[in-house]
Amino acid sequence: MKTFSQIIDKLENKITETNEERVRDNGFRLPKAKITLLGQFSLIANPKISALLNIPATMDVDAKIEADLVIKNLFVQILKEENLKYDEDSGLIWIPNGSTFETLHDTNLLTVAAISPIYGILSKAIKAKEKNRILVGDAIAIFGEKLVELIVHYGGDPQYFLKD
């Protein structure tokens, strides 16, 4: 698989090509798109966090896509070419109140953001704790008291993730 930035560069090139074709055919350019990564893939796409945490690989890409259907379809196709799959259930991912987002890519054609790692981990700690016990425990070692406080605030038990 290419790095996520290479996937985004490929999408940007496809949008540019599509816009050029539309202009040649006297059509309109596609409006700027926004993709917001959520879930596990938001952690994988963040080079700083993926270097610090042992994040289990996933083929599913969870993302909120605010784009023309043409751009969404281009994105889904590029993911498929990279043996990844856009998760149509991405809208079901719980985003904690107060979550922040980090911009990973921003041009006149496309903005790509990701839920901040601490909030991505928090979502996993509260909504999928069993399958993410080790990951959240490792993240507590990195994010410390702030993550512990957020887990408690949202009704979770930080000790669950710190058991051997």
N, C-alpha and C positions, 0 to 999 in steps of 0.2 A: 504494500500500500504506500502511496505517496504521502508526504506530510500533508497535514490539513491545509497549510498555506499554499501548497502546490495545487491542491484541489480547488481552492478559492481562486487562484490565479487562472486556472483552466476555465472556471465558471465565468470569470470576468472577461476572458477572451471570447467565450461563446456568446456572451451578452453583446459584446462589441460587434462581432460578426453578424448577429441577428439584427442589431440596430442598423448596420450598414446595408443589409439586404432590405430592410423595411424602408429606409430612406430612398434607395434605388427604385423601389416599387411605389414611391410617393406615399408611403405610410408614415406613421408616427413612431418615434423612438419609444422604447420601453421605459416606464418610470423607474426611478431608483428603487432598489430592493433592499430589504433588511432581513438578515437571518440571525436568529438568536439561538445559540447552542445551549442546550439544557442537558441534564442527566450526566451519565458517565462520560459521554463523548466530550462534554465541555471540559472535563478534567484532562482527557487524553490530548485534546487540541491545545492545551496550555503547556508550553514546553517547560516552564519553571516548575509547575506542579507535577507534571508527568516525570520529571527528573527526581523529585523528592518522594513521591509515593509509588508503590507497586500497584498500579491500577489494572485490574483484570481487563483483558482485551474484550472488545465488543464489536459486533458488525453493525449494530443498530445505531443510527444517528438520530438523536432526539433534538428537534429544533422547531422553533416557532418561525414560520416563514411568512413574511409580509411582502408579497411580491405578486406581480402579474403571473398568471398561470403558466405562461411560456417560460419564465425564469424558474419557477418551481420545477417544472418538468425537466429543464436543462440540469438543474441541481440534482434531482433524483437520478437522472441518467448518468451523470458523472459519478455519483456515488456508486451506482451499480457497476460501472466500468472498473471501479476500485474495490469491488467485492464488498461494498458496504450497502446498507439498506436504510432508507429514510423510514422512520417509525411514524406511521400515520396517527398513532395514538399519542404523539408528543404533547398534544394539548391537555392530556390527563396528568402530566407531571405536576406535582405540587411545588409551587414557588413560594417560599416563605415570605411573609410580609416583611418589608424592609430590605429585601434582597437588592444587591447592587450588581451591576453588569460591567464587564470590561470590553472595550472595543479592541478587536483583533485586526480589523481591516476596515478602511474607510476611504472610498473614492467617490467620484460623482455618479458611478453606476451602482455601487454596492457597499453596504455596511454589514459587517459581520461582528457580532458581539457574543459574549459567553457569560453565563451566570458566574459571578465571582466564586472562586473555589470553595471558600468557607460556606457559602450558601448552597452550593451544589452538594457538598458533603452533608450539610445539615438536612437537606431534603432526603438524602439516602438514610441518614440516621433515624429520621422520624417515620418515613413511609416504607422503608425496605431494610429494616435493621438486621434481620436474620442473614440475608445474603451479603450484607455489607459490613458485618461485624469487624472483620480484620482491617478493612480499608478505613473505616471510621476510627478505629483504635489507633491506627498509624497516623491519621490526620490529627487526632487529639494531641499526639506527641509534637506535631508541627505547629498547630494553631493555638494550642494551650487553652488557657482559661476562657478566652473569648468563645471558642467553639463549645466548651463545656457549658458555659452560661446560656448559649443559644439553645443547646439540646435541652437543658432543664426548662428554659422559658417555654419551649414548645411541647413540654410534657414528656420528654424522653429521659432515660436513665443513663448517664455517662458511664456508670460502673459496668453496665452490660458490655460495653465495648472494651473495657480494660481487663476483663477476666482472661485467664490463660486457657 
